[in-house]
Amino acid sequence: MDDRKNVLDRLNRIEGQVKGVKRMIEEERPCFDILIQVGAITGALRSLEQIMLERHLGRCIEEAMKKKNDRERLLHELSKTLSGLLH
């Protein structure tokens, strides 16, 4: 399975989970049950984030190895990406 299809499949699953939580709230399901589902969504998002970050890092490293003059730009992009994830 290619990376793009994998990411899109994961996003579709996450979308379904979010819709499920919305439905649970509308049905006034117990808060504990809803929180369990929210935790599952959070885990799925973290997993997606990790996959996308690994893919991005791989591409940046590949580019930096090919084009030495782009290293500073790529390092800045990596720094910006990582700082966005940490906030």
PDB file of N, CA, C and O in Angstrom:
ATOM      1  N   MET A   1       0.854  -1.178   0.000  1.00  0.00           N
ATOM      2  CA  MET A   1       0.000   0.000   0.000  1.00  0.00           C
ATOM      3  C   MET A   1       0.899   1.240   0.000  1.00  0.00           C
ATOM      4  O   MET A   1       1.840   1.325   0.790  1.00  0.00           O
ATOM      5  N   ASP A   2       0.615   2.187  -0.872  1.00  0.00           N
ATOM      6  CA  ASP A   2       1.461   3.372  -0.922  1.00  0.00           C
ATOM      7  C   ASP A   2       1.123   4.314   0.236  1.00  0.00           C
ATOM      8  O   ASP A   2       0.060   4.218   0.849  1.00  0.00           O
ATOM      9  N   ASP A   3       2.056   5.225   0.516  1.00  0.00           N
ATOM     10  CA  ASP A   3       1.913   6.135   1.653  1.00  0.00           C
ATOM     11  C   ASP A   3       0.642   6.970   1.583  1.00  0.00           C
ATOM     12  O   ASP A   3      -0.058   7.138   2.582  1.00  0.00           O
ATOM     13  N   ARG A   4       0.354   7.484   0.411  1.00  0.00           N
ATOM     14  CA  ARG A   4      -0.812   8.363   0.278  1.00  0.00           C
ATOM     15  C   ARG A   4      -2.106   7.608   0.594  1.00  0.00           C
ATOM     16  O   ARG A   4      -2.961   8.123   1.315  1.00  0.00           O
ATOM     17  N   LYS A   5      -2.252   6.408   0.067  1.00  0.00           N
ATOM     18  CA  LYS A   5      -3.454   5.607   0.333  1.00  0.00           C
ATOM     19  C   LYS A   5      -3.542   5.271   1.816  1.00  0.00           C
ATOM     20  O   LYS A   5      -4.626   5.318   2.398  1.00  0.00           O
ATOM     21  N   ASN A   6      -2.426   4.936   2.426  1.00  0.00           N
ATOM     22  CA  ASN A   6      -2.381   4.640   3.856  1.00  0.00           C
ATOM     23  C   ASN A   6      -2.866   5.843   4.664  1.00  0.00           C
ATOM     24  O   ASN A   6      -3.693   5.694   5.564  1.00  0.00           O
ATOM     25  N   VAL A   7      -2.356   7.029   4.346  1.00  0.00           N
ATOM     26  CA  VAL A   7      -2.751   8.247   5.060  1.00  0.00           C
ATOM     27  C   VAL A   7      -4.241   8.519   4.860  1.00  0.00           C
ATOM     28  O   VAL A   7      -4.948   8.831   5.819  1.00  0.00           O
ATOM     29  N   LEU A   8      -4.719   8.403   3.628  1.00  0.00           N
ATOM     30  CA  LEU A   8      -6.139   8.652   3.355  1.00  0.00           C
ATOM     31  C   LEU A   8      -7.036   7.637   4.066  1.00  0.00           C
ATOM     32  O   LEU A   8      -8.095   8.003   4.576  1.00  0.00           O
ATOM     33  N   ASP A   9      -6.629   6.382   4.103  1.00  0.00           N
ATOM     34  CA  ASP A   9      -7.402   5.367   4.829  1.00  0.00           C
ATOM     35  C   ASP A   9      -7.476   5.702   6.319  1.00  0.00           C
ATOM     36  O   ASP A   9      -8.534   5.590   6.938  1.00  0.00           O
ATOM     37  N   ARG A  10      -6.348   6.111   6.880  1.00  0.00           N
ATOM     38  CA  ARG A  10      -6.331   6.483   8.297  1.00  0.00           C
ATOM     39  C   ARG A  10      -7.232   7.690   8.561  1.00  0.00           C
ATOM     40  O   ARG A  10      -7.966   7.723   9.548  1.00  0.00           O
ATOM     41  N   LEU A  11      -7.168   8.681   7.667  1.00  0.00           N
ATOM     42  CA  LEU A  11      -8.024   9.860   7.829  1.00  0.00           C
ATOM     43  C   LEU A  11      -9.504   9.493   7.745  1.00  0.00           C
ATOM     44  O   LEU A  11     -10.321  10.040   8.486  1.00  0.00           O
ATOM     45  N   ASN A  12      -9.849   8.584   6.860  1.00  0.00           N
ATOM     46  CA  ASN A  12     -11.241   8.133   6.761  1.00  0.00           C
ATOM     47  C   ASN A  12     -11.695   7.443   8.045  1.00  0.00           C
ATOM     48  O   ASN A  12     -12.820   7.646   8.500  1.00  0.00           O
ATOM     49  N   ARG A  13     -10.811   6.624   8.628  1.00  0.00           N
ATOM     50  CA  ARG A  13     -11.141   5.966   9.893  1.00  0.00           C
ATOM     51  C   ARG A  13     -11.330   6.994  11.002  1.00  0.00           C
ATOM     52  O   ARG A  13     -12.272   6.904  11.789  1.00  0.00           O
ATOM     53  N   ILE A  14     -10.425   7.975  11.059  1.00  0.00           N
ATOM     54  CA  ILE A  14     -10.516   9.024  12.081  1.00  0.00           C
ATOM     55  C   ILE A  14     -11.809   9.810  11.907  1.00  0.00           C
ATOM     56  O   ILE A  14     -12.492  10.117  12.884  1.00  0.00           O
ATOM     57  N   GLU A  15     -12.139  10.133  10.669  1.00  0.00           N
ATOM     58  CA  GLU A  15     -13.386  10.855  10.390  1.00  0.00           C
ATOM     59  C   GLU A  15     -14.591  10.052  10.897  1.00  0.00           C
ATOM     60  O   GLU A  15     -15.507  10.616  11.496  1.00  0.00           O
ATOM     61  N   GLY A  16     -14.588   8.765  10.662  1.00  0.00           N
ATOM     62  CA  GLY A  16     -15.667   7.907  11.150  1.00  0.00           C
ATOM     63  C   GLY A  16     -15.737   7.890  12.667  1.00  0.00           C
ATOM     64  O   GLY A  16     -16.824   7.898  13.247  1.00  0.00           O
ATOM     65  N   GLN A  17     -14.568   7.868  13.312  1.00  0.00           N
ATOM     66  CA  GLN A  17     -14.533   7.888  14.774  1.00  0.00           C
ATOM     67  C   GLN A  17     -15.101   9.200  15.318  1.00  0.00           C
ATOM     68  O   GLN A  17     -15.854   9.195  16.292  1.00  0.00           O
ATOM     69  N   VAL A  18     -14.744  10.315  14.694  1.00  0.00           N
ATOM     70  CA  VAL A  18     -15.242  11.623  15.135  1.00  0.00           C
ATOM     71  C   VAL A  18     -16.762  11.680  14.972  1.00  0.00           C
ATOM     72  O   VAL A  18     -17.465  12.164  15.859  1.00  0.00           O
ATOM     73  N   LYS A  19     -17.261  11.196  13.856  1.00  0.00           N
ATOM     74  CA  LYS A  19     -18.715  11.163  13.644  1.00  0.00           C
ATOM     75  C   LYS A  19     -19.388  10.283  14.694  1.00  0.00           C
ATOM     76  O   LYS A  19     -20.484  10.590  15.164  1.00  0.00           O
ATOM     77  N   GLY A  20     -18.724   9.191  15.056  1.00  0.00           N
ATOM     78  CA  GLY A  20     -19.257   8.315  16.094  1.00  0.00           C
ATOM     79  C   GLY A  20     -19.349   9.018  17.437  1.00  0.00           C
ATOM     80  O   GLY A  20     -20.333   8.849  18.157  1.00  0.00           O
ATOM     81  N   VAL A  21     -18.339   9.805  17.784  1.00  0.00           N
ATOM     82  CA  VAL A  21     -18.355  10.554  19.043  1.00  0.00           C
ATOM     83  C   VAL A  21     -19.474  11.595  19.017  1.00  0.00           C
ATOM     84  O   VAL A  21     -20.179  11.781  20.010  1.00  0.00           O
ATOM     85  N   LYS A  22     -19.631  12.260  17.901  1.00  0.00           N
ATOM     86  CA  LYS A  22     -20.714  13.247  17.774  1.00  0.00           C
ATOM     87  C   LYS A  22     -22.064  12.574  18.014  1.00  0.00           C
ATOM     88  O   LYS A  22     -22.913  13.097  18.735  1.00  0.00           O
ATOM     89  N   ARG A  23     -22.245  11.418  17.405  1.00  0.00           N
ATOM     90  CA  ARG A  23     -23.494  10.664  17.566  1.00  0.00           C
ATOM     91  C   ARG A  23     -23.690  10.264  19.036  1.00  0.00           C
ATOM     92  O   ARG A  23     -24.799  10.335  19.565  1.00  0.00           O
ATOM     93  N   MET A  24     -22.599   9.844  19.681  1.00  0.00           N
ATOM     94  CA  MET A  24     -22.680   9.456  21.090  1.00  0.00           C
ATOM     95  C   MET A  24     -23.124  10.631  21.952  1.00  0.00           C
ATOM     96  O   MET A  24     -23.923  10.462  22.873  1.00  0.00           O
ATOM     97  N   ILE A  25     -22.610  11.816  21.656  1.00  0.00           N
ATOM     98  CA  ILE A  25     -22.991  13.010  22.418  1.00  0.00           C
ATOM     99  C   ILE A  25     -24.459  13.333  22.172  1.00  0.00           C
ATOM    100  O   ILE A  25     -25.195  13.648  23.107  1.00  0.00           O
ATOM    101  N   GLU A  26     -24.881  13.254  20.918  1.00  0.00           N
ATOM    102  CA  GLU A  26     -26.289  13.518  20.584  1.00  0.00           C
ATOM    103  C   GLU A  26     -27.220  12.530  21.290  1.00  0.00           C
ATOM    104  O   GLU A  26     -28.328  12.891  21.687  1.00  0.00           O
ATOM    105  N   GLU A  27     -26.774  11.301  21.443  1.00  0.00           N
ATOM    106  CA  GLU A  27     -27.573  10.264  22.107  1.00  0.00           C
ATOM    107  C   GLU A  27     -27.422  10.298  23.623  1.00  0.00           C
ATOM    108  O   GLU A  27     -28.002   9.472  24.328  1.00  0.00           O
ATOM    109  N   GLU A  28     -26.643  11.253  24.121  1.00  0.00           N
ATOM    110  CA  GLU A  28     -26.388  11.424  25.559  1.00  0.00           C
ATOM    111  C   GLU A  28     -25.831  10.151  26.199  1.00  0.00           C
ATOM    112  O   GLU A  28     -26.263   9.736  27.274  1.00  0.00           O
ATOM    113  N   ARG A  29     -24.878   9.553  25.521  1.00  0.00           N
ATOM    114  CA  ARG A  29     -24.207   8.365  26.048  1.00  0.00           C
ATOM    115  C   ARG A  29     -23.336   8.773  27.236  1.00  0.00           C
ATOM    116  O   ARG A  29     -22.994   9.948  27.371  1.00  0.00           O
ATOM    117  N   PRO A  30     -22.974   7.823  28.096  1.00  0.00           N
ATOM    118  CA  PRO A  30     -22.163   8.148  29.272  1.00  0.00           C
ATOM    119  C   PRO A  30     -20.821   8.802  28.890  1.00  0.00           C
ATOM    120  O   PRO A  30     -20.167   8.418  27.920  1.00  0.00           O
ATOM    121  N   CYS A  31     -20.457   9.776  29.675  1.00  0.00           N
ATOM    122  CA  CYS A  31     -19.229  10.544  29.440  1.00  0.00           C
ATOM    123  C   CYS A  31     -18.007   9.626  29.356  1.00  0.00           C
ATOM    124  O   CYS A  31     -17.132   9.831  28.514  1.00  0.00           O
ATOM    125  N   PHE A  32     -17.950   8.626  30.219  1.00  0.00           N
ATOM    126  CA  PHE A  32     -16.807   7.716  30.229  1.00  0.00           C
ATOM    127  C   PHE A  32     -16.655   7.010  28.884  1.00  0.00           C
ATOM    128  O   PHE A  32     -15.542   6.878  28.374  1.00  0.00           O
ATOM    129  N   ASP A  33     -17.769   6.559  28.308  1.00  0.00           N
ATOM    130  CA  ASP A  33     -17.727   5.894  27.001  1.00  0.00           C
ATOM    131  C   ASP A  33     -17.218   6.842  25.915  1.00  0.00           C
ATOM    132  O   ASP A  33     -16.439   6.455  25.044  1.00  0.00           O
ATOM    133  N   ILE A  34     -17.675   8.085  25.989  1.00  0.00           N
ATOM    134  CA  ILE A  34     -17.247   9.092  25.006  1.00  0.00           C
ATOM    135  C   ILE A  34     -15.752   9.360  25.145  1.00  0.00           C
ATOM    136  O   ILE A  34     -15.035   9.459  24.150  1.00  0.00           O
ATOM    137  N   LEU A  35     -15.291   9.477  26.385  1.00  0.00           N
ATOM    138  CA  LEU A  35     -13.865   9.742  26.615  1.00  0.00           C
ATOM    139  C   LEU A  35     -12.982   8.610  26.099  1.00  0.00           C
ATOM    140  O   LEU A  35     -11.884   8.858  25.601  1.00  0.00           O
ATOM    141  N   ILE A  36     -13.447   7.389  26.212  1.00  0.00           N
ATOM    142  CA  ILE A  36     -12.683   6.255  25.671  1.00  0.00           C
ATOM    143  C   ILE A  36     -12.525   6.421  24.161  1.00  0.00           C
ATOM    144  O   ILE A  36     -11.441   6.203  23.618  1.00  0.00           O
ATOM    145  N   GLN A  37     -13.597   6.802  23.493  1.00  0.00           N
ATOM    146  CA  GLN A  37     -13.538   7.000  22.041  1.00  0.00           C
ATOM    147  C   GLN A  37     -12.655   8.189  21.668  1.00  0.00           C
ATOM    148  O   GLN A  37     -11.928   8.139  20.676  1.00  0.00           O
ATOM    149  N   VAL A  38     -12.719   9.255  22.461  1.00  0.00           N
ATOM    150  CA  VAL A  38     -11.852  10.417  22.211  1.00  0.00           C
ATOM    151  C   VAL A  38     -10.389  10.004  22.354  1.00  0.00           C
ATOM    152  O   VAL A  38      -9.539  10.451  21.582  1.00  0.00           O
ATOM    153  N   GLY A  39     -10.095   9.162  23.329  1.00  0.00           N
ATOM    154  CA  GLY A  39      -8.731   8.649  23.492  1.00  0.00           C
ATOM    155  C   GLY A  39      -8.280   7.845  22.282  1.00  0.00           C
ATOM    156  O   GLY A  39      -7.125   7.932  21.866  1.00  0.00           O
ATOM    157  N   ALA A  40      -9.191   7.065  21.722  1.00  0.00           N
ATOM    158  CA  ALA A  40      -8.864   6.287  20.519  1.00  0.00           C
ATOM    159  C   ALA A  40      -8.573   7.216  19.341  1.00  0.00           C
ATOM    160  O   ALA A  40      -7.663   6.963  18.552  1.00  0.00           O
ATOM    161  N   ILE A  41      -9.351   8.289  19.231  1.00  0.00           N
ATOM    162  CA  ILE A  41      -9.127   9.269  18.155  1.00  0.00           C
ATOM    163  C   ILE A  41      -7.773   9.941  18.336  1.00  0.00           C
ATOM    164  O   ILE A  41      -7.024  10.119  17.375  1.00  0.00           O
ATOM    165  N   THR A  42      -7.466  10.312  19.571  1.00  0.00           N
ATOM    166  CA  THR A  42      -6.181  10.951  19.859  1.00  0.00           C
ATOM    167  C   THR A  42      -5.029  10.028  19.468  1.00  0.00           C
ATOM    168  O   THR A  42      -4.052  10.471  18.864  1.00  0.00           O
ATOM    169  N   GLY A  43      -5.143   8.754  19.808  1.00  0.00           N
ATOM    170  CA  GLY A  43      -4.106   7.783  19.440  1.00  0.00           C
ATOM    171  C   GLY A  43      -3.963   7.645  17.931  1.00  0.00           C
ATOM    172  O   GLY A  43      -2.851   7.555  17.409  1.00  0.00           O
ATOM    173  N   ALA A  44      -5.095   7.629  17.236  1.00  0.00           N
ATOM    174  CA  ALA A  44      -5.067   7.514  15.772  1.00  0.00           C
ATOM    175  C   ALA A  44      -4.416   8.741  15.146  1.00  0.00           C
ATOM    176  O   ALA A  44      -3.664   8.622  14.179  1.00  0.00           O
ATOM    177  N   LEU A  45      -4.702   9.918  15.695  1.00  0.00           N
ATOM    178  CA  LEU A  45      -4.085  11.149  15.179  1.00  0.00           C
ATOM    179  C   LEU A  45      -2.583  11.162  15.436  1.00  0.00           C
ATOM    180  O   LEU A  45      -1.806  11.587  14.581  1.00  0.00           O
ATOM    181  N   ARG A  46      -2.177  10.698  16.610  1.00  0.00           N
ATOM    182  CA  ARG A  46      -0.737  10.637  16.912  1.00  0.00           C
ATOM    183  C   ARG A  46      -0.023   9.686  15.960  1.00  0.00           C
ATOM    184  O   ARG A  46       1.079   9.972  15.491  1.00  0.00           O
ATOM    185  N   SER A  47      -0.648   8.576  15.688  1.00  0.00           N
ATOM    186  CA  SER A  47      -0.067   7.604  14.764  1.00  0.00           C
ATOM    187  C   SER A  47       0.064   8.200  13.363  1.00  0.00           C
ATOM    188  O   SER A  47       1.092   8.034  12.707  1.00  0.00           O
ATOM    189  N   LEU A  48      -0.970   8.888  12.913  1.00  0.00           N
ATOM    190  CA  LEU A  48      -0.937   9.556  11.613  1.00  0.00           C
ATOM    191  C   LEU A  48       0.162  10.620  11.587  1.00  0.00           C
ATOM    192  O   LEU A  48       0.904  10.738  10.612  1.00  0.00           O
ATOM    193  N   GLU A  49       0.252  11.387  12.666  1.00  0.00           N
ATOM    194  CA  GLU A  49       1.280  12.424  12.769  1.00  0.00           C
ATOM    195  C   GLU A  49       2.673  11.809  12.647  1.00  0.00           C
ATOM    196  O   GLU A  49       3.534  12.354  11.956  1.00  0.00           O
ATOM    197  N   GLN A  50       2.894  10.689  13.307  1.00  0.00           N
ATOM    198  CA  GLN A  50       4.202  10.032  13.263  1.00  0.00           C
ATOM    199  C   GLN A  50       4.531   9.555  11.849  1.00  0.00           C
ATOM    200  O   GLN A  50       5.653   9.733  11.375  1.00  0.00           O
ATOM    201  N   ILE A  51       3.561   8.956  11.188  1.00  0.00           N
ATOM    202  CA  ILE A  51       3.777   8.478   9.814  1.00  0.00           C
ATOM    203  C   ILE A  51       4.133   9.639   8.893  1.00  0.00           C
ATOM    204  O   ILE A  51       5.069   9.551   8.099  1.00  0.00           O
ATOM    205  N   MET A  52       3.378  10.724   9.008  1.00  0.00           N
ATOM    206  CA  MET A  52       3.617  11.869   8.131  1.00  0.00           C
ATOM    207  C   MET A  52       4.949  12.537   8.444  1.00  0.00           C
ATOM    208  O   MET A  52       5.647  12.984   7.533  1.00  0.00           O
ATOM    209  N   LEU A  53       5.310  12.608   9.727  1.00  0.00           N
ATOM    210  CA  LEU A  53       6.586  13.210  10.107  1.00  0.00           C
ATOM    211  C   LEU A  53       7.748  12.372   9.580  1.00  0.00           C
ATOM    212  O   LEU A  53       8.715  12.917   9.047  1.00  0.00           O
ATOM    213  N   GLU A  54       7.659  11.062   9.726  1.00  0.00           N
ATOM    214  CA  GLU A  54       8.723  10.188   9.218  1.00  0.00           C
ATOM    215  C   GLU A  54       8.882  10.353   7.711  1.00  0.00           C
ATOM    216  O   GLU A  54       9.998  10.407   7.194  1.00  0.00           O
ATOM    217  N   ARG A  55       7.771  10.430   7.026  1.00  0.00           N
ATOM    218  CA  ARG A  55       7.794  10.614   5.570  1.00  0.00           C
ATOM    219  C   ARG A  55       8.442  11.952   5.209  1.00  0.00           C
ATOM    220  O   ARG A  55       9.271  12.024   4.302  1.00  0.00           O
ATOM    221  N   HIS A  56       8.055  13.009   5.927  1.00  0.00           N
ATOM    222  CA  HIS A  56       8.595  14.343   5.673  1.00  0.00           C
ATOM    223  C   HIS A  56      10.095  14.387   5.973  1.00  0.00           C
ATOM    224  O   HIS A  56      10.875  14.928   5.189  1.00  0.00           O
ATOM    225  N   LEU A  57      10.491  13.815   7.109  1.00  0.00           N
ATOM    226  CA  LEU A  57      11.912  13.801   7.472  1.00  0.00           C
ATOM    227  C   LEU A  57      12.727  13.043   6.431  1.00  0.00           C
ATOM    228  O   LEU A  57      13.813  13.474   6.042  1.00  0.00           O
ATOM    229  N   GLY A  58      12.194  11.918   5.988  1.00  0.00           N
ATOM    230  CA  GLY A  58      12.898  11.132   4.974  1.00  0.00           C
ATOM    231  C   GLY A  58      13.131  11.932   3.706  1.00  0.00           C
ATOM    232  O   GLY A  58      14.217  11.896   3.128  1.00  0.00           O
ATOM    233  N   ARG A  59      12.114  12.649   3.282  1.00  0.00           N
ATOM    234  CA  ARG A  59      12.249  13.462   2.067  1.00  0.00           C
ATOM    235  C   ARG A  59      13.237  14.608   2.270  1.00  0.00           C
ATOM    236  O   ARG A  59      14.045  14.894   1.387  1.00  0.00           O
ATOM    237  N   CYS A  60      13.175  15.261   3.424  1.00  0.00           N
ATOM    238  CA  CYS A  60      14.093  16.378   3.680  1.00  0.00           C
ATOM    239  C   CYS A  60      15.541  15.906   3.714  1.00  0.00           C
ATOM    240  O   CYS A  60      16.428  16.559   3.164  1.00  0.00           O
ATOM    241  N   ILE A  61      15.774  14.782   4.355  1.00  0.00           N
ATOM    242  CA  ILE A  61      17.133  14.250   4.433  1.00  0.00           C
ATOM    243  C   ILE A  61      17.619  13.870   3.038  1.00  0.00           C
ATOM    244  O   ILE A  61      18.765  14.133   2.672  1.00  0.00           O
ATOM    245  N   GLU A  62      16.741  13.253   2.274  1.00  0.00           N
ATOM    246  CA  GLU A  62      17.082  12.881   0.900  1.00  0.00           C
ATOM    247  C   GLU A  62      17.461  14.116   0.082  1.00  0.00           C
ATOM    248  O   GLU A  62      18.464  14.111  -0.631  1.00  0.00           O
ATOM    249  N   GLU A  63      16.653  15.174   0.188  1.00  0.00           N
ATOM    250  CA  GLU A  63      16.931  16.415  -0.543  1.00  0.00           C
ATOM    251  C   GLU A  63      18.237  17.048  -0.080  1.00  0.00           C
ATOM    252  O   GLU A  63      19.029  17.513  -0.899  1.00  0.00           O
ATOM    253  N   ALA A  64      18.463  17.066   1.235  1.00  0.00           N
ATOM    254  CA  ALA A  64      19.670  17.689   1.779  1.00  0.00           C
ATOM    255  C   ALA A  64      20.921  16.962   1.297  1.00  0.00           C
ATOM    256  O   ALA A  64      21.956  17.587   1.068  1.00  0.00           O
ATOM    257  N   MET A  65      20.828  15.663   1.145  1.00  0.00           N
ATOM    258  CA  MET A  65      21.981  14.903   0.680  1.00  0.00           C
ATOM    259  C   MET A  65      22.273  15.222  -0.787  1.00  0.00           C
ATOM    260  O   MET A  65      23.429  15.197  -1.210  1.00  0.00           O
ATOM    261  N   LYS A  66      21.231  15.520  -1.558  1.00  0.00           N
ATOM    262  CA  LYS A  66      21.402  15.808  -2.981  1.00  0.00           C
ATOM    263  C   LYS A  66      21.846  17.245  -3.220  1.00  0.00           C
ATOM    264  O   LYS A  66      22.701  17.498  -4.068  1.00  0.00           O
ATOM    265  N   LYS A  67      21.276  18.176  -2.487  1.00  0.00           N
ATOM    266  CA  LYS A  67      21.497  19.605  -2.743  1.00  0.00           C
ATOM    267  C   LYS A  67      22.080  20.269  -1.497  1.00  0.00           C
ATOM    268  O   LYS A  67      21.343  20.688  -0.604  1.00  0.00           O
ATOM    269  N   LYS A  68      23.365  20.357  -1.448  1.00  0.00           N
ATOM    270  CA  LYS A  68      24.025  20.919  -0.276  1.00  0.00           C
ATOM    271  C   LYS A  68      23.633  22.368  -0.023  1.00  0.00           C
ATOM    272  O   LYS A  68      23.584  22.796   1.130  1.00  0.00           O
ATOM    273  N   ASN A  69      23.354  23.130  -1.076  1.00  0.00           N
ATOM    274  CA  ASN A  69      23.022  24.543  -0.891  1.00  0.00           C
ATOM    275  C   ASN A  69      21.615  24.746  -0.321  1.00  0.00           C
ATOM    276  O   ASN A  69      21.285  25.856   0.098  1.00  0.00           O
ATOM    277  N   ASP A  70      20.786  23.712  -0.295  1.00  0.00           N
ATOM    278  CA  ASP A  70      19.440  23.815   0.272  1.00  0.00           C
ATOM    279  C   ASP A  70      19.380  23.379   1.734  1.00  0.00           C
ATOM    280  O   ASP A  70      18.311  23.416   2.344  1.00  0.00           O
ATOM    281  N   ARG A  71      20.487  22.975   2.288  1.00  0.00           N
ATOM    282  CA  ARG A  71      20.479  22.435   3.654  1.00  0.00           C
ATOM    283  C   ARG A  71      19.905  23.412   4.669  1.00  0.00           C
ATOM    284  O   ARG A  71      19.104  23.025   5.519  1.00  0.00           O
ATOM    285  N   GLU A  72      20.311  24.678   4.585  1.00  0.00           N
ATOM    286  CA  GLU A  72      19.823  25.654   5.566  1.00  0.00           C
ATOM    287  C   GLU A  72      18.308  25.820   5.466  1.00  0.00           C
ATOM    288  O   GLU A  72      17.621  25.886   6.485  1.00  0.00           O
ATOM    289  N   ARG A  73      17.793  25.886   4.252  1.00  0.00           N
ATOM    290  CA  ARG A  73      16.341  26.013   4.063  1.00  0.00           C
ATOM    291  C   ARG A  73      15.621  24.778   4.618  1.00  0.00           C
ATOM    292  O   ARG A  73      14.590  24.898   5.281  1.00  0.00           O
ATOM    293  N   LEU A  74      16.168  23.607   4.345  1.00  0.00           N
ATOM    294  CA  LEU A  74      15.554  22.376   4.821  1.00  0.00           C
ATOM    295  C   LEU A  74      15.619  22.270   6.336  1.00  0.00           C
ATOM    296  O   LEU A  74      14.664  21.819   6.968  1.00  0.00           O
ATOM    297  N   LEU A  75      16.730  22.680   6.922  1.00  0.00           N
ATOM    298  CA  LEU A  75      16.837  22.672   8.382  1.00  0.00           C
ATOM    299  C   LEU A  75      15.817  23.617   9.006  1.00  0.00           C
ATOM    300  O   LEU A  75      15.212  23.295  10.028  1.00  0.00           O
ATOM    301  N   HIS A  76      15.626  24.780   8.394  1.00  0.00           N
ATOM    302  CA  HIS A  76      14.622  25.727   8.883  1.00  0.00           C
ATOM    303  C   HIS A  76      13.226  25.103   8.791  1.00  0.00           C
ATOM    304  O   HIS A  76      12.431  25.217   9.724  1.00  0.00           O
ATOM    305  N   GLU A  77      12.934  24.453   7.684  1.00  0.00           N
ATOM    306  CA  GLU A  77      11.629  23.805   7.498  1.00  0.00           C
ATOM    307  C   GLU A  77      11.415  22.704   8.536  1.00  0.00           C
ATOM    308  O   GLU A  77      10.331  22.591   9.108  1.00  0.00           O
ATOM    309  N   LEU A  78      12.441  21.899   8.778  1.00  0.00           N
ATOM    310  CA  LEU A  78      12.347  20.851   9.798  1.00  0.00           C
ATOM    311  C   LEU A  78      12.117  21.439  11.179  1.00  0.00           C
ATOM    312  O   LEU A  78      11.285  20.952  11.944  1.00  0.00           O
ATOM    313  N   SER A  79      12.857  22.482  11.487  1.00  0.00           N
ATOM    314  CA  SER A  79      12.719  23.136  12.783  1.00  0.00           C
ATOM    315  C   SER A  79      11.307  23.667  12.976  1.00  0.00           C
ATOM    316  O   SER A  79      10.712  23.497  14.041  1.00  0.00           O
ATOM    317  N   LYS A  80      10.774  24.308  11.945  1.00  0.00           N
ATOM    318  CA  LYS A  80       9.420  24.857  11.999  1.00  0.00           C
ATOM    319  C   LYS A  80       8.394  23.727  12.178  1.00  0.00           C
ATOM    320  O   LYS A  80       7.459  23.853  12.970  1.00  0.00           O
ATOM    321  N   THR A  81       8.570  22.647  11.454  1.00  0.00           N
ATOM    322  CA  THR A  81       7.647  21.510  11.551  1.00  0.00           C
ATOM    323  C   THR A  81       7.671  20.912  12.952  1.00  0.00           C
ATOM    324  O   THR A  81       6.623  20.674  13.551  1.00  0.00           O
ATOM    325  N   LEU A  82       8.866  20.672  13.467  1.00  0.00           N
ATOM    326  CA  LEU A  82       8.986  20.068  14.795  1.00  0.00           C
ATOM    327  C   LEU A  82       8.454  20.985  15.885  1.00  0.00           C
ATOM    328  O   LEU A  82       7.799  20.519  16.817  1.00  0.00           O
ATOM    329  N   SER A  83       8.725  22.279  15.783  1.00  0.00           N
ATOM    330  CA  SER A  83       8.236  23.183  16.823  1.00  0.00           C
ATOM    331  C   SER A  83       6.717  23.269  16.782  1.00  0.00           C
ATOM    332  O   SER A  83       6.087  23.436  17.826  1.00  0.00           O
ATOM    333  N   GLY A  84       6.116  23.158  15.603  1.00  0.00           N
ATOM    334  CA  GLY A  84       4.656  23.143  15.505  1.00  0.00           C
ATOM    335  C   GLY A  84       4.062  21.910  16.163  1.00  0.00           C
ATOM    336  O   GLY A  84       2.975  21.979  16.737  1.00  0.00           O
ATOM    337  N   LEU A  85       4.754  20.790  16.089  1.00  0.00           N
ATOM    338  CA  LEU A  85       4.264  19.554  16.699  1.00  0.00           C
ATOM    339  C   LEU A  85       4.412  19.565  18.212  1.00  0.00           C
ATOM    340  O   LEU A  85       3.646  18.911  18.919  1.00  0.00           O
ATOM    341  N   LEU A  86       5.381  20.295  18.703  1.00  0.00           N
ATOM    342  CA  LEU A  86       5.651  20.306  20.139  1.00  0.00           C
ATOM    343  C   LEU A  86       4.805  21.317  20.904  1.00  0.00           C
ATOM    344  O   LEU A  86       4.808  21.316  22.135  1.00  0.00           O
ATOM    345  N   HIS A  87       4.090  22.166  20.204  1.00  0.00           N
ATOM    346  CA  HIS A  87       3.264  23.176  20.889  1.00  0.00           C
ATOM    347  C   HIS A  87       1.846  22.764  21.015  1.00  0.00           C
ATOM    348  O   HIS A  87       1.033  23.506  21.566  1.00  0.00           O
TER     349      HIS A  87
END
